[in-house]
Amino acid sequence: MTKHTINLSFFLVLLFIGFNSQSQDINGRITYKGIVKQTFVDSAVAAIKKEKISMSYKKDIIYAMENAHPDEFVLSFKKDESYYYKEPTLEKNIDLMGSRAGSSPYYVNKTLDKTIQVTSALGNIDKIPLEWEITNKTKKIGKYTCRQAKTTEKIYSRDGYFLYNNIIAWFAPDIPISFGPKNYNGLPGLILQIDYKEFTLTAIQINLNIREKDLEIKRVDDIDKLVSEKESHKRIEEVMSDRKKMYKN
Amino acid sequence: MPFRLYVLFSFLVLFQTVGFTQNSLTGKVTDSLNKPLANANILAEPKDSLQQIKFAITDDKGRYRLDLKSIPYTVMANYLGFAKKSFDIQLDRDKTQDIILKESAEGLQEVVLDMPMVVKKDTILYNVNQLTTGEERKLKDILKKLPGMEVDKNGGITVNGKKVTHMLVENKKFFGGGTKLAVDNIPADAVK
């Protein structure tokens, strides 16, 4: 009898281990390359040429723009969370313009339905979810057939007004992960490319089911201390008006 | 008053004829052991390509909801590590449809998907068409976009940190083999 129970419990343990190994959480690490658009460089250079500043200074700025370096970004995800950050810029590129694809990290939690932009100046910003519209356009990125999705995003400009930017995302339905770079997520497939007014972000490497220690997810824990997008805009406004007053004095 | 009623009535008639009625397709996505699959992707593609594509992502209890017109759709459910499942549907009223996905063997091991480049011992082949946007003007604009490759201020090229000393165009040295002349002068559309 005892022998039987031992056998049975051994079998149960084996069965349990079997189930456990099956329920491994899906994870992955995606590298994106950010590149500034030539059209943006051209218009920025044209604008600089009209500015009344010293010639040598102008030359330096134009040089920095025309030799813009690409940036690399890493997206790590596990189960219902993702973390996206910019790889540090190489020392030799420090004087040049980057990809203009931003540098703040983003944390996404699908269960809490939150997309959070991590900033030091304004706190952790609770981003408004984007409404995607899938079009019938497709294109190939790598071996993946990607579908096109479009959305518009409200942006606060430095001059103190709102503008709307169109964003095009190319996502791969064959990689069923609803994450993506920056605050762009929620599509039925991994976003492999973002086409923005000033830059493009393209996936250059995708590693799925990797060792947990290779994942870099910095969780934002104090969810109740988030700053809403509206509040963050207000704060920018305050800072800007303070600055204007300072210039006047 | 009768005029208002007339307007209201004509609006109602208009909506009946012009607008499609929307019905909702709801259900649960589970694995074969009836465990709910959260964040599964569901795509509803209309047979008529001019119609709007709909999608849903399941919540933490595996539930989804699609608001569909009464036209034929192909619904695809997909979850990482599981086999894709699709079915055709045309809704005339609200419907509940649970989807069971089966685990596929390829799901669990590590997968590395390098984007359009092939590494063969000491050669890296890039498929340039897939990496460029058509906006590039000079060779350096293309090279900058290739994974692992960097072009510095002086036209020097590094691949995965190693400096490129010779550059061959059609197997011949290009103006003595220096990279600067080549990257600044060869037009982007010459690269296929």
Interface residues (C-beta under 8 A of the other chain):
Chain A: Q22 Q24 I26 K33 I35 K37 Q38 T39 Y63 N67 H69 P70 D80 K92 L96 K110 T111 W132 E133 I134 T135 N136 K140 I141 G142 K143 R147 P173 D174 I175 P176 I177 S178 G186 L187 P188 G189 T200 T202 A203 I204 Q205 I206 N207 L208 N209 I210
Chain B: A38 N39 A40 N41 I42 L43 S49 L50 Q52 I53 K54 F55 A56 I57 D60 M76 N78 Y79 L80 G81 E103 G107 L108 Q109 E110 V111 V112 L113 D114 M115 P116 Q130 L131 T133 E135 E136 R137 D141 K144 K145 P147 E150 D152 K153
